[in-house]
Amino acid sequence: MSLAMGRFYLPPQVLVAVAVLAAVGALLGALLDAAYDGTGRPLSLGFLACGLVALALVLWAERGHLFQPLDVTVETEPLPAEVV
C-alpha cells in the first residue's frame, strides 16, 4: 500500500525511537546554538563531537574491532546441473 492511498501502521517502538531522535537532535542543536560566537568554531567542534560519538558507537557495536572480517561460515551446496 502506498502512503498516499491511506493509513499505514507503525509499531509503538518506532514512534518512540523517532521522538527520542528528534529530542536528542533538538538538544544538540540548542547546545550548538548556545555556543555560537560568530565563528565556525562551534560548528566544527560539534562535527568533531558527533564524529567521536559515532566512532564510539561503531566500536561498541563491533566489540572493539574496526575493519575486521566477519567470522561467518556459510554451508552451501553446488547448483544442480540443470541450473548451470
C-alpha positions as CSV (number, residue, x, y, z in Angstrom):
1,M,0.0,0.0,0.0
2,S,1.4,3.4,-0.9
3,L,1.4,6.2,1.7
4,A,-0.9,8.3,-0.5
5,M,-3.6,5.5,-0.5
6,G,-4.5,5.6,3.2
7,R,-3.3,4.8,6.7
8,F,-0.3,2.7,7.5
9,Y,0.8,1.2,10.8
10,L,4.0,2.0,12.7
11,P,4.7,0.0,15.8
12,P,5.0,2.0,19.1
13,Q,8.7,1.3,19.3
14,V,9.3,3.1,16.0
15,L,7.3,6.1,17.2
16,V,9.2,6.3,20.5
17,A,12.5,6.0,18.6
18,V,11.6,8.8,16.3
19,A,10.6,11.0,19.2
20,V,13.8,10.3,21.1
21,L,15.9,11.0,18.0
22,A,14.0,14.3,17.5
23,A,14.6,15.3,21.1
24,V,18.3,14.5,21.0
25,G,18.7,16.4,17.8
26,A,16.9,19.4,19.2
27,L,19.1,19.3,22.3
28,L,22.3,19.1,20.3
29,G,21.1,21.9,18.1
30,A,20.3,24.0,21.2
31,L,23.8,23.4,22.6
32,L,25.5,24.4,19.3
33,D,23.2,27.5,19.2
34,A,24.2,28.5,22.7
35,A,27.9,28.1,21.8
36,Y,27.7,30.2,18.7
37,D,30.1,33.1,18.9
38,G,30.1,34.4,15.3
39,T,32.8,32.0,14.1
40,G,32.7,28.5,12.6
41,R,34.5,27.0,15.7
42,P,31.3,25.8,17.5
43,L,30.1,24.0,14.3
44,S,33.4,22.3,13.7
45,L,33.6,21.3,17.3
46,G,30.1,19.9,17.1
47,F,31.1,17.9,14.0
48,L,34.1,16.6,15.9
49,A,32.0,15.6,18.9
50,C,29.4,13.9,16.7
51,G,32.1,12.0,14.8
52,L,33.7,10.8,18.0
53,V,30.3,9.6,19.3
54,A,29.7,7.8,16.0
55,L,33.1,6.2,16.2
56,A,32.5,5.1,19.8
57,L,29.1,3.6,18.8
58,V,30.8,1.7,15.9
59,L,33.5,0.4,18.3
60,W,30.8,-0.7,20.7
61,A,28.7,-2.4,18.0
62,E,31.8,-4.1,16.5
63,R,33.0,-5.1,20.0
64,G,36.2,-3.1,19.8
65,H,37.4,-4.2,16.4
66,L,37.4,-2.0,13.4
67,F,37.6,-3.3,9.9
68,Q,37.9,-7.0,10.8
69,P,36.5,-9.7,8.6
70,L,33.4,-11.4,9.9
71,D,33.9,-14.9,11.3
72,V,31.0,-16.4,9.4
73,T,31.0,-19.6,7.5
74,V,28.1,-20.5,5.3
75,E,27.4,-24.0,4.1
76,T,26.4,-24.0,0.5
77,E,25.5,-26.8,-1.8
78,P,26.5,-26.8,-5.5
79,L,23.9,-25.9,-8.0
80,P,22.1,-28.7,-9.8
81,A,23.3,-29.4,-13.3
82,E,20.1,-28.2,-15.0
83,V,20.6,-24.7,-13.5
84,V,24.2,-24.4,-14.6
